[in-house]
Amino acid sequence: MIELIIGIVALVVGYVIAKFIDKQRASGSLKRAKDKAMMILKEANLEAESVKKDKILQAKDKFLELKVEHEKVILARERKTVEVEKRIRDKESQLSQDLSKTKKTQEDLDAKLNDYNYRLDFLEKKQSEIDKLHKKQVEQLESISGLSADDAKRELVTSIKDEAKADAQAYIQEQLEEAKLTAEQAARKVVLNTIQRVGVEQAVENCVSVFNLESDEVKGRIIGREGRNIRTLEAATGVEIIVDDTPDAIVLSCFDPVRREIARLSLHKLVTDGRIHPARIEEIVAKTEKQINEEIAEIGKRTVIDLGIHGLHPELVKVVGRMKYRSSYGQNLLQHSREVANLCGIMAAELGLNAKVAKRAGLLHDIGKVPDEESELPHALLGMKWAEKYGEKPDVCNAIGAHHDEIEMKSLYAPIVQVCDAISGARPGARRQVLDSYVQRLKDLEEAAFSFTGVQKAFAIQAGRELRVIVESSKVTDEQAVDLSYNITQKIQTEMTYPGQVKVTVIRETRAVNVAK
C-alpha cells in the first residue's frame, strides 16, 4: 500500500515537474518570438523611413523639374512679347515716316497742280492766238497761190506718199540685202558642213532590164511551144518579155522594179536549170517572189540598223526595204532616203535638235511612193497616214506630210526634211529630168517676166536657177525696178513648181550714143 502511495506521489511529482519544464520552455519560445517580432517591426520601420525619404527626394526632384520647365515657358513668352512689342514700335515708326512723306508728296502735288492749271490757262490763250494767226496766214497763202487749203493738202500728201514709198522701197531693199547676206552665210555654212559629211553612190534605173543569154538557142526554149512558156512567165510575173533580133539578150519591161527583178531572177534559175515548162515556171516564180520578199525585209532591217533608228514598226521596215526597187526621176529611192536621213541628222545636230528624230523623218519621208495599191492621195500625205497608223511621233508624221507643203509645218523637223530632200534631189547627177518639161519650165519663167509692163527681154539661165530681166529705162525707174524684181519672184512662187530657188535679177540701163563725124 505504501508502495502504491509512493508510486502515485512519484507520478504526481513527475507530472508537476514535467509541466513546469514545459512552462519554462513555452515561456522561452514566447520570449524569442516576441524578440523576433520586435526586430521585424524595427526593420520594417527602418525600411519605411528609407522609402519615405526616397519618395520625398523624388517628389522634390520632380517639383524642381516642373519649376524649371515652367520658368522656361514663362521666359519664352516674355521674349515673344518683347519681340511683338518691338515690331509694333517699328511699324509705328515706319507709319509715322510714311505719313510724313505722304503729306510732303501731297503738298508737292498740290503745288504742281496749281502750276499746271496756270500753264494750261496760259497755253489755251496762246493756242487761240496761234489759231487766229494760222487762219490769217492760210487765207493769205490761198490768195497768193490761188489754191484752197484742201487742194494744197492733197498735193502735199501725194508728194509725201511718193517720197515715203521710194524711201520705204530703198529701206526694204537694203534690209533684204543685209538679211540675205546674213542668212545665206549661216545657211550656207550649215548646208556645206552637212553635204561635206555625206557621200553616196549615184544610181540611175530604167523601166527595162536586159537579160543576157549564152546563145540565141535559149530564146526558143523560153518562148516554148506556141509561146506557152513566155505567156506563163508574163502572167506569173506581170512583166512584158520582149524577144527580138538582139543577139544573146532579151528585154524585160515593167514599171514595177520588184516584178522586173522577180522575172530576171526566175529566168536566170530556169535557164540555169534547163527545165522550162509552165508548171516549173510557176514554181520558180513563187519561190523567187518569196525570196525577194525576205530580201526586202532584210534590206529594211540593215538600213535602219545602219542609220541607228530603233523601234520602227515591222511594216515600215518592209516599206523601207521595198524602196530599193523604186526610183524617182531616175534616182534610187532607198539611196535617196538614206542620203536625206543622213543629211537631216547632221543638219539637226548643227541646229541643236534631236538628230535621231530628224533621221527617222528623213528616212520615212518618201514611203508614200511605194504603195501596194494605187492611191489618189499625194505621196507625202499617204506616207504621213502610214506613219500615223504604225505609231510614229507627231513631229515625224508632220515632217513627212509637210515636205511638199501639202500641210502646215508644225515643227523644225519639217523644213529640215524639205531642205534635205531638195539637196539630195537637186545635186548634179542625182536625177534624170525629161527634156520637154525642162524646156517648158524655162519658157514659163520667161513668160512670167514678160507679163509685166516695161520688160524688154528675159533670159532663164543656169538651168532655170536664175532669171535675168532687162527693162526699158524710159518706162521703168530704179525704184520701180526694185518693185518689179519683188513682184516677179512672188508670181513665180505662187504660179510655178520648181526645185530649189530662182534668183530674179532686173537690169536697167541708160545709154547715150552719139557719132563724131
DRENVEXFI-52559 format. One record per residue (C-alpha): residue in one letter; x, y, z. Coordinates in steps of 0.5 Angstrom, whole numbers. Last residue first. Layout:
BEGIN
{vodo->a; east->X; north->Y; up->Z}
...
END
This chain:
BEGIN
{vodo->k; east->64; north->226; up->-376}
{vodo->a; east->63; north->224; up->-369}
{vodo->v; east->57; north->219; up->-367}
{vodo->n; east->53; north->220; up->-361}
{vodo->v; east->50; north->215; up->-356}
{vodo->a; east->47; north->216; up->-349}
{vodo->r; east->46; north->209; up->-346}
{vodo->t; east->41; north->208; up->-340}
{vodo->e; east->41; north->202; up->-336}
{vodo->r; east->36; north->198; up->-332}
{vodo->i; east->37; north->190; up->-330}
{vodo->v; east->33; north->186; up->-326}
{vodo->t; east->36; north->180; up->-323}
{vodo->v; east->31; north->174; up->-321}
{vodo->k; east->34; north->168; up->-317}
{vodo->v; east->30; north->162; up->-317}
{vodo->q; east->31; north->157; up->-311}
{vodo->g; east->31; north->150; up->-311}
{vodo->p; east->26; north->145; up->-315}
{vodo->y; east->21; north->149; up->-319}
{vodo->t; east->13; north->149; up->-319}
{vodo->m; east->10; north->155; up->-321}
{vodo->e; east->4; north->160; up->-320}
{vodo->t; east->5; north->163; up->-313}
{vodo->q; east->13; north->163; up->-312}
{vodo->i; east->14; north->165; up->-319}
{vodo->k; east->9; north->171; up->-319}
{vodo->q; east->12; north->173; up->-312}
{vodo->t; east->19; north->173; up->-315}
{vodo->i; east->16; north->177; up->-321}
{vodo->n; east->13; north->182; up->-316}
{vodo->y; east->20; north->183; up->-312}
{vodo->s; east->24; north->184; up->-318}
{vodo->l; east->19; north->189; up->-321}
{vodo->d; east->19; north->193; up->-314}
{vodo->v; east->26; north->194; up->-315}
{vodo->a; east->26; north->196; up->-322}
{vodo->q; east->20; north->201; up->-320}
{vodo->e; east->25; north->205; up->-315}
{vodo->d; east->30; north->205; up->-321}
{vodo->t; east->25; north->208; up->-326}
{vodo->v; east->22; north->204; up->-331}
{vodo->k; east->19; north->206; up->-338}
{vodo->s; east->25; north->210; up->-341}
{vodo->s; east->30; north->205; up->-338}
{vodo->e; east->27; north->200; up->-342}
{vodo->v; east->27; north->193; up->-337}
{vodo->i; east->32; north->187; up->-338}
{vodo->v; east->30; north->181; up->-334}
{vodo->r; east->35; north->176; up->-332}
{vodo->l; east->32; north->169; up->-329}
{vodo->e; east->37; north->165; up->-325}
{vodo->r; east->36; north->158; up->-323}
{vodo->g; east->33; north->155; up->-329}
{vodo->a; east->39; north->151; up->-331}
{vodo->q; east->43; north->157; up->-330}
{vodo->i; east->40; north->162; up->-335}
{vodo->a; east->33; north->164; up->-336}
{vodo->f; east->33; north->170; up->-340}
{vodo->a; east->28; north->176; up->-341}
{vodo->k; east->28; north->182; up->-345}
{vodo->q; east->24; north->189; up->-346}
{vodo->v; east->20; north->189; up->-339}
{vodo->g; east->17; north->195; up->-338}
{vodo->t; east->10; north->192; up->-337}
{vodo->f; east->10; north->186; up->-333}
{vodo->s; east->7; north->179; up->-336}
{vodo->f; east->14; north->179; up->-340}
{vodo->a; east->17; north->176; up->-333}
{vodo->a; east->13; north->170; up->-332}
{vodo->e; east->13; north->169; up->-340}
{vodo->e; east->21; north->168; up->-338}
{vodo->l; east->20; north->163; up->-333}
{vodo->d; east->15; north->159; up->-336}
{vodo->k; east->19; north->158; up->-342}
{vodo->l; east->25; north->156; up->-338}
{vodo->r; east->20; north->151; up->-334}
{vodo->q; east->17; north->148; up->-341}
{vodo->v; east->25; north->147; up->-343}
{vodo->y; east->26; north->142; up->-337}
{vodo->s; east->19; north->139; up->-338}
{vodo->d; east->21; north->137; up->-345}
{vodo->l; east->28; north->135; up->-343}
{vodo->v; east->25; north->130; up->-338}
{vodo->q; east->30; north->130; up->-332}
{vodo->r; east->34; north->125; up->-329}
{vodo->r; east->36; north->126; up->-322}
{vodo->a; east->42; north->126; up->-318}
{vodo->g; east->47; north->128; up->-323}
{vodo->p; east->48; north->135; up->-320}
{vodo->r; east->45; north->136; up->-313}
{vodo->a; east->38; north->138; up->-314}
{vodo->g; east->35; north->131; up->-311}
{vodo->s; east->39; north->131; up->-305}
{vodo->i; east->39; north->138; up->-303}
{vodo->a; east->32; north->139; up->-304}
{vodo->d; east->30; north->133; up->-300}
{vodo->c; east->35; north->136; up->-295}
{vodo->v; east->31; north->142; up->-295}
{vodo->q; east->24; north->139; up->-294}
{vodo->v; east->27; north->135; up->-288}
{vodo->i; east->30; north->141; up->-285}
{vodo->p; east->23; north->145; up->-286}
{vodo->a; east->19; north->139; up->-283}
{vodo->y; east->24; north->138; up->-277}
{vodo->l; east->23; north->145; up->-274}
{vodo->s; east->16; north->143; up->-272}
{vodo->k; east->9; north->145; up->-274}
{vodo->m; east->9; north->145; up->-282}
{vodo->e; east->3; north->146; up->-285}
{vodo->i; east->0; north->141; up->-290}
{vodo->e; east->1; north->140; up->-297}
{vodo->d; east->8; north->144; up->-297}
{vodo->h; east->12; north->138; up->-300}
{vodo->h; east->16; north->136; up->-294}
{vodo->a; east->9; north->137; up->-290}
{vodo->g; east->7; north->130; up->-289}
{vodo->i; east->13; north->127; up->-288}
{vodo->a; east->15; north->133; up->-283}
{vodo->n; east->8; north->132; up->-279}
{vodo->c; east->9; north->125; up->-278}
{vodo->v; east->16; north->125; up->-275}
{vodo->d; east->14; north->131; up->-271}
{vodo->p; east->7; north->127; up->-269}
{vodo->k; east->11; north->121; up->-267}
{vodo->e; east->10; north->115; up->-271}
{vodo->g; east->5; north->109; up->-268}
{vodo->y; east->4; north->105; up->-275}
{vodo->k; east->-2; north->108; up->-277}
{vodo->e; east->1; north->115; up->-276}
{vodo->a; east->7; north->113; up->-280}
{vodo->w; east->2; north->110; up->-286}
{vodo->k; east->-2; north->117; up->-286}
{vodo->m; east->4; north->121; up->-286}
{vodo->g; east->6; north->117; up->-292}
{vodo->l; east->0; north->118; up->-296}
{vodo->l; east->0; north->125; up->-295}
{vodo->a; east->7; north->126; up->-298}
{vodo->h; east->5; north->121; up->-303}
{vodo->p; east->0; north->125; up->-306}
{vodo->l; east->-7; north->122; up->-304}
{vodo->e; east->-11; north->118; up->-310}
{vodo->s; east->-8; north->112; up->-308}
{vodo->e; east->-6; north->106; up->-313}
{vodo->e; east->-4; north->99; up->-309}
{vodo->d; east->2; north->96; up->-305}
{vodo->p; east->4; north->104; up->-304}
{vodo->v; east->12; north->105; up->-305}
{vodo->k; east->12; north->113; up->-306}
{vodo->g; east->8; north->114; up->-300}
{vodo->i; east->15; north->112; up->-296}
{vodo->d; east->18; north->118; up->-299}
{vodo->h; east->19; north->122; up->-292}
{vodo->l; east->21; north->116; up->-288}
{vodo->l; east->28; north->116; up->-288}
{vodo->g; east->29; north->124; up->-287}
{vodo->a; east->23; north->123; up->-281}
{vodo->r; east->27; north->118; up->-277}
{vodo->k; east->34; north->122; up->-279}
{vodo->a; east->31; north->128; up->-276}
{vodo->v; east->28; north->124; up->-270}
{vodo->k; east->35; north->121; up->-268}
{vodo->a; east->39; north->128; up->-269}
{vodo->n; east->35; north->131; up->-264}
{vodo->l; east->36; north->139; up->-265}
{vodo->g; east->42; north->143; up->-263}
{vodo->l; east->42; north->147; up->-270}
{vodo->e; east->48; north->143; up->-273}
{vodo->a; east->45; north->137; up->-270}
{vodo->a; east->39; north->138; up->-274}
{vodo->m; east->43; north->139; up->-280}
{vodo->i; east->47; north->132; up->-279}
{vodo->g; east->41; north->128; up->-278}
{vodo->c; east->37; north->131; up->-283}
{vodo->l; east->43; north->130; up->-288}
{vodo->n; east->44; north->123; up->-286}
{vodo->a; east->36; north->122; up->-287}
{vodo->v; east->36; north->125; up->-294}
{vodo->e; east->42; north->121; up->-296}
{vodo->r; east->39; north->114; up->-294}
{vodo->s; east->32; north->117; up->-297}
{vodo->h; east->36; north->118; up->-304}
{vodo->q; east->39; north->111; up->-303}
{vodo->l; east->33; north->108; up->-302}
{vodo->l; east->29; north->112; up->-307}
{vodo->n; east->34; north->110; up->-313}
{vodo->q; east->34; north->117; up->-317}
{vodo->g; east->32; north->116; up->-324}
{vodo->y; east->26; north->121; up->-323}
{vodo->s; east->24; north->117; up->-317}
{vodo->s; east->26; north->110; up->-317}
{vodo->r; east->23; north->104; up->-313}
{vodo->y; east->27; north->97; up->-312}
{vodo->k; east->31; north->99; up->-306}
{vodo->m; east->25; north->103; up->-303}
{vodo->r; east->22; north->96; up->-302}
{vodo->g; east->26; north->95; up->-296}
{vodo->v; east->24; north->102; up->-293}
{vodo->v; east->17; north->99; up->-294}
{vodo->k; east->19; north->93; up->-290}
{vodo->v; east->22; north->96; up->-284}
{vodo->l; east->15; north->101; up->-284}
{vodo->e; east->11; north->94; up->-283}
{vodo->p; east->16; north->92; up->-278}
{vodo->h; east->15; north->98; up->-274}
{vodo->l; east->21; north->102; up->-272}
{vodo->g; east->23; north->102; up->-265}
{vodo->h; east->31; north->104; up->-267}
{vodo->i; east->34; north->108; up->-272}
{vodo->g; east->42; north->108; up->-272}
{vodo->l; east->42; north->109; up->-279}
{vodo->d; east->46; north->103; up->-281}
{vodo->i; east->41; north->99; up->-276}
{vodo->v; east->35; north->102; up->-280}
{vodo->t; east->38; north->100; up->-287}
{vodo->r; east->40; north->93; up->-285}
{vodo->k; east->33; north->92; up->-282}
{vodo->g; east->30; north->94; up->-289}
{vodo->i; east->35; north->90; up->-293}
{vodo->e; east->33; north->84; up->-289}
{vodo->a; east->25; north->85; up->-290}
{vodo->i; east->26; north->86; up->-298}
{vodo->e; east->31; north->80; up->-298}
{vodo->e; east->25; north->76; up->-295}
{vodo->n; east->20; north->79; up->-300}
{vodo->i; east->25; north->77; up->-306}
{vodo->q; east->26; north->70; up->-303}
{vodo->k; east->18; north->69; up->-303}
{vodo->e; east->18; north->72; up->-310}
{vodo->t; east->23; north->68; up->-312}
{vodo->k; east->20; north->61; up->-310}
{vodo->a; east->13; north->63; up->-313}
{vodo->v; east->17; north->65; up->-320}
{vodo->i; east->20; north->58; up->-319}
{vodo->e; east->14; north->54; up->-318}
{vodo->e; east->10; north->58; up->-324}
{vodo->i; east->16; north->57; up->-329}
{vodo->r; east->16; north->49; up->-327}
{vodo->a; east->9; north->48; up->-328}
{vodo->p; east->9; north->52; up->-335}
{vodo->h; east->16; north->49; up->-338}
{vodo->i; east->23; north->51; up->-338}
{vodo->r; east->28; north->45; up->-335}
{vodo->g; east->35; north->48; up->-336}
{vodo->d; east->37; north->49; up->-329}
{vodo->t; east->41; north->55; up->-331}
{vodo->v; east->36; north->58; up->-336}
{vodo->l; east->30; north->57; up->-331}
{vodo->k; east->34; north->60; up->-325}
{vodo->h; east->36; north->66; up->-329}
{vodo->l; east->29; north->67; up->-332}
{vodo->s; east->27; north->67; up->-325}
{vodo->l; east->32; north->72; up->-322}
{vodo->r; east->30; north->77; up->-328}
{vodo->a; east->22; north->76; up->-327}
{vodo->i; east->23; north->77; up->-320}
{vodo->e; east->27; north->83; up->-321}
{vodo->r; east->22; north->86; up->-326}
{vodo->r; east->17; north->85; up->-321}
{vodo->v; east->20; north->89; up->-316}
{vodo->p; east->22; north->94; up->-321}
{vodo->d; east->15; north->96; up->-322}
{vodo->f; east->15; north->100; up->-329}
{vodo->c; east->16; north->93; up->-333}
{vodo->s; east->20; north->91; up->-339}
{vodo->l; east->24; north->85; up->-339}
{vodo->v; east->29; north->85; up->-345}
{vodo->i; east->32; north->79; up->-348}
{vodo->a; east->39; north->78; up->-350}
{vodo->d; east->44; north->74; up->-354}
{vodo->p; east->44; north->78; up->-360}
{vodo->t; east->38; north->83; up->-361}
{vodo->d; east->33; north->80; up->-366}
{vodo->d; east->27; north->81; up->-361}
{vodo->v; east->25; north->77; up->-355}
{vodo->i; east->21; north->82; up->-351}
{vodo->i; east->18; north->80; up->-344}
{vodo->e; east->13; north->84; up->-341}
{vodo->v; east->13; north->83; up->-334}
{vodo->g; east->7; north->81; up->-329}
{vodo->t; east->11; north->76; up->-326}
{vodo->a; east->6; north->70; up->-327}
{vodo->a; east->2; north->72; up->-333}
{vodo->e; east->9; north->74; up->-337}
{vodo->l; east->12; north->67; up->-335}
{vodo->t; east->6; north->63; up->-337}
{vodo->r; east->6; north->67; up->-344}
{vodo->i; east->13; north->66; up->-345}
{vodo->n; east->13; north->59; up->-343}
{vodo->r; east->6; north->58; up->-348}
{vodo->g; east->9; north->61; up->-354}
{vodo->e; east->7; north->56; up->-359}
{vodo->r; east->11; north->51; up->-356}
{vodo->g; east->16; north->55; up->-351}
{vodo->i; east->18; north->62; up->-352}
{vodo->i; east->24; north->61; up->-346}
{vodo->r; east->26; north->55; up->-350}
{vodo->g; east->26; north->59; up->-357}
{vodo->k; east->30; north->64; up->-354}
{vodo->v; east->36; north->59; up->-351}
{vodo->e; east->38; north->58; up->-358}
{vodo->d; east->40; north->65; up->-358}
{vodo->s; east->46; north->64; up->-354}
{vodo->e; east->49; north->65; up->-347}
{vodo->l; east->44; north->69; up->-345}
{vodo->n; east->44; north->76; up->-342}
{vodo->f; east->37; north->79; up->-339}
{vodo->v; east->37; north->87; up->-340}
{vodo->s; east->32; north->90; up->-336}
{vodo->v; east->27; north->96; up->-337}
{vodo->c; east->24; north->101; up->-334}
{vodo->n; east->30; north->105; up->-332}
{vodo->e; east->35; north->106; up->-326}
{vodo->v; east->40; north->111; up->-325}
{vodo->a; east->45; north->111; up->-319}
{vodo->q; east->49; north->116; up->-315}
{vodo->e; east->54; north->113; up->-310}
{vodo->v; east->53; north->116; up->-303}
{vodo->g; east->57; north->122; up->-300}
{vodo->v; east->55; north->126; up->-293}
{vodo->r; east->60; north->130; up->-289}
{vodo->q; east->61; north->135; up->-294}
{vodo->i; east->54; north->136; up->-295}
{vodo->t; east->52; north->138; up->-288}
{vodo->n; east->58; north->142; up->-287}
{vodo->l; east->56; north->146; up->-294}
{vodo->v; east->49; north->146; up->-291}
{vodo->v; east->50; north->149; up->-284}
{vodo->k; east->55; north->154; up->-287}
{vodo->r; east->51; north->156; up->-293}
{vodo->a; east->45; north->157; up->-288}
{vodo->a; east->49; north->162; up->-284}
{vodo->q; east->52; north->166; up->-290}
{vodo->e; east->46; north->166; up->-293}
{vodo->a; east->42; north->169; up->-287}
{vodo->t; east->47; north->174; up->-286}
{vodo->l; east->47; north->176; up->-293}
{vodo->k; east->40; north->175; up->-295}
{vodo->a; east->38; north->180; up->-288}
{vodo->e; east->43; north->185; up->-291}
{vodo->e; east->40; north->185; up->-298}
{vodo->l; east->33; north->185; up->-295}
{vodo->q; east->35; north->191; up->-290}
{vodo->e; east->37; north->195; up->-296}
{vodo->q; east->32; north->193; up->-301}
{vodo->i; east->27; north->195; up->-295}
{vodo->y; east->30; north->201; up->-294}
{vodo->a; east->30; north->203; up->-301}
{vodo->q; east->23; north->201; up->-302}
{vodo->a; east->21; north->205; up->-296}
{vodo->d; east->25; north->211; up->-298}
{vodo->a; east->21; north->211; up->-305}
{vodo->k; east->14; north->210; up->-302}
{vodo->a; east->16; north->216; up->-297}
{vodo->e; east->17; north->220; up->-303}
{vodo->d; east->11; north->218; up->-306}
{vodo->k; east->7; north->219; up->-300}
{vodo->i; east->10; north->226; up->-299}
{vodo->s; east->8; north->228; up->-306}
{vodo->t; east->1; north->226; up->-305}
{vodo->v; east->0; north->228; up->-298}
{vodo->l; east->3; north->235; up->-300}
{vodo->e; east->-2; north->235; up->-307}
{vodo->r; east->-8; north->233; up->-302}
{vodo->k; east->-6; north->239; up->-297}
{vodo->a; east->-5; north->244; up->-302}
{vodo->d; east->-12; north->242; up->-305}
{vodo->d; east->-15; north->242; up->-298}
{vodo->a; east->-12; north->249; up->-297}
{vodo->s; east->-15; north->252; up->-303}
{vodo->l; east->-10; north->254; up->-309}
{vodo->g; east->-9; north->261; up->-312}
{vodo->s; east->-2; north->261; up->-309}
{vodo->i; east->-3; north->268; up->-306}
{vodo->s; east->-10; north->269; up->-304}
{vodo->e; east->-9; north->262; up->-301}
{vodo->l; east->-3; north->263; up->-298}
{vodo->q; east->-6; north->270; up->-295}
{vodo->e; east->-12; north->266; up->-292}
{vodo->v; east->-8; north->261; up->-289}
{vodo->q; east->-4; north->266; up->-286}
{vodo->k; east->-10; north->269; up->-283}
{vodo->k; east->-12; north->262; up->-280}
{vodo->h; east->-6; north->261; up->-277}
{vodo->l; east->-5; north->268; up->-274}
{vodo->k; east->-12; north->266; up->-271}
{vodo->d; east->-10; north->259; up->-269}
{vodo->i; east->-4; north->262; up->-266}
{vodo->e; east->-8; north->267; up->-261}
{vodo->s; east->-13; north->261; up->-259}
{vodo->q; east->-7; north->257; up->-258}
{vodo->k; east->-3; north->262; up->-253}
{vodo->k; east->-9; north->263; up->-249}
{vodo->e; east->-10; north->256; up->-248}
{vodo->l; east->-3; north->255; up->-247}
{vodo->f; east->-3; north->261; up->-241}
{vodo->d; east->-9; north->257; up->-238}
{vodo->l; east->-6; north->251; up->-238}
{vodo->r; east->1; north->254; up->-235}
{vodo->y; east->-4; north->256; up->-229}
{vodo->n; east->-7; north->250; up->-228}
{vodo->y; east->0; north->246; up->-229}
{vodo->d; east->3; north->251; up->-223}
{vodo->n; east->-3; north->249; up->-219}
{vodo->l; east->-3; north->242; up->-220}
{vodo->k; east->5; north->242; up->-218}
{vodo->a; east->4; north->246; up->-212}
{vodo->d; east->-2; north->241; up->-210}
{vodo->l; east->3; north->235; up->-212}
{vodo->d; east->8; north->238; up->-208}
{vodo->e; east->4; north->239; up->-202}
{vodo->q; east->1; north->232; up->-203}
{vodo->t; east->8; north->229; up->-203}
{vodo->k; east->10; north->232; up->-196}
{vodo->k; east->4; north->229; up->-193}
{vodo->t; east->5; north->223; up->-196}
{vodo->k; east->13; north->223; up->-193}
{vodo->s; east->10; north->225; up->-186}
{vodo->l; east->5; north->219; up->-186}
{vodo->d; east->10; north->214; up->-189}
{vodo->q; east->15; north->217; up->-183}
{vodo->s; east->10; north->216; up->-178}
{vodo->l; east->8; north->209; up->-181}
{vodo->q; east->15; north->207; up->-180}
{vodo->s; east->16; north->209; up->-173}
{vodo->e; east->9; north->205; up->-171}
{vodo->k; east->11; north->199; up->-175}
{vodo->d; east->18; north->199; up->-171}
{vodo->r; east->14; north->200; up->-165}
{vodo->i; east->10; north->194; up->-166}
{vodo->r; east->16; north->190; up->-168}
{vodo->k; east->19; north->192; up->-162}
{vodo->e; east->13; north->190; up->-158}
{vodo->v; east->12; north->183; up->-161}
{vodo->e; east->19; north->182; up->-160}
{vodo->v; east->18; north->183; up->-153}
{vodo->t; east->12; north->179; up->-152}
{vodo->k; east->16; north->173; up->-156}
{vodo->r; east->21; north->174; up->-151}
{vodo->e; east->17; north->174; up->-145}
{vodo->r; east->13; north->168; up->-147}
{vodo->a; east->20; north->164; up->-148}
{vodo->l; east->22; north->166; up->-141}
{vodo->i; east->15; north->164; up->-138}
{vodo->v; east->16; north->157; up->-142}
{vodo->k; east->23; north->157; up->-139}
{vodo->e; east->21; north->158; up->-132}
{vodo->h; east->15; north->153; up->-132}
{vodo->e; east->20; north->148; up->-135}
{vodo->v; east->25; north->150; up->-129}
{vodo->k; east->19; north->149; up->-124}
{vodo->l; east->17; north->142; up->-127}
{vodo->e; east->24; north->140; up->-126}
{vodo->l; east->25; north->142; up->-119}
{vodo->f; east->18; north->139; up->-117}
{vodo->k; east->20; north->133; up->-120}
{vodo->d; east->27; north->133; up->-116}
{vodo->k; east->23; north->135; up->-109}
{vodo->a; east->18; north->129; up->-110}
{vodo->q; east->24; north->124; up->-112}
{vodo->l; east->27; north->126; up->-105}
{vodo->i; east->21; north->125; up->-101}
{vodo->k; east->20; north->119; up->-104}
{vodo->d; east->27; north->117; up->-102}
{vodo->k; east->26; north->119; up->-95}
{vodo->k; east->19; north->115; up->-95}
{vodo->v; east->22; north->109; up->-97}
{vodo->s; east->28; north->110; up->-92}
{vodo->e; east->23; north->111; up->-86}
{vodo->a; east->19; north->105; up->-89}
{vodo->e; east->25; north->101; up->-89}
{vodo->l; east->27; north->103; up->-82}
{vodo->n; east->20; north->102; up->-79}
{vodo->a; east->20; north->95; up->-82}
{vodo->e; east->27; north->93; up->-79}
{vodo->k; east->24; north->95; up->-72}
{vodo->l; east->18; north->91; up->-73}
{vodo->i; east->22; north->85; up->-76}
{vodo->m; east->27; north->86; up->-70}
{vodo->m; east->21; north->87; up->-65}
{vodo->a; east->17; north->81; up->-68}
{vodo->k; east->24; north->77; up->-67}
{vodo->d; east->24; north->79; up->-59}
{vodo->k; east->17; north->77; up->-58}
{vodo->a; east->18; north->70; up->-62}
{vodo->r; east->24; north->69; up->-57}
{vodo->k; east->20; north->71; up->-51}
{vodo->l; east->15; north->66; up->-53}
{vodo->s; east->20; north->61; up->-54}
{vodo->g; east->23; north->62; up->-47}
{vodo->s; east->16; north->62; up->-44}
{vodo->a; east->14; north->56; up->-47}
{vodo->r; east->20; north->52; up->-45}
{vodo->q; east->19; north->54; up->-38}
{vodo->k; east->12; north->52; up->-38}
{vodo->d; east->14; north->45; up->-41}
{vodo->i; east->19; north->44; up->-35}
{vodo->f; east->14; north->46; up->-30}
{vodo->k; east->9; north->41; up->-33}
{vodo->a; east->14; north->36; up->-33}
{vodo->i; east->16; north->37; up->-26}
{vodo->v; east->9; north->37; up->-24}
{vodo->y; east->8; north->31; up->-28}
{vodo->g; east->14; north->28; up->-24}
{vodo->v; east->11; north->30; up->-17}
{vodo->v; east->5; north->27; up->-19}
{vodo->l; east->8; north->20; up->-21}
{vodo->a; east->12; north->20; up->-15}
{vodo->v; east->6; north->21; up->-11}
{vodo->i; east->3; north->16; up->-14}
{vodo->g; east->9; north->11; up->-13}
{vodo->i; east->10; north->13; up->-6}
{vodo->i; east->2; north->11; up->-5}
{vodo->l; east->3; north->5; up->-8}
{vodo->e; east->9; north->3; up->-4}
{vodo->i; east->5; north->5; up->2}
{vodo->m; east->0; north->0; up->0}
END
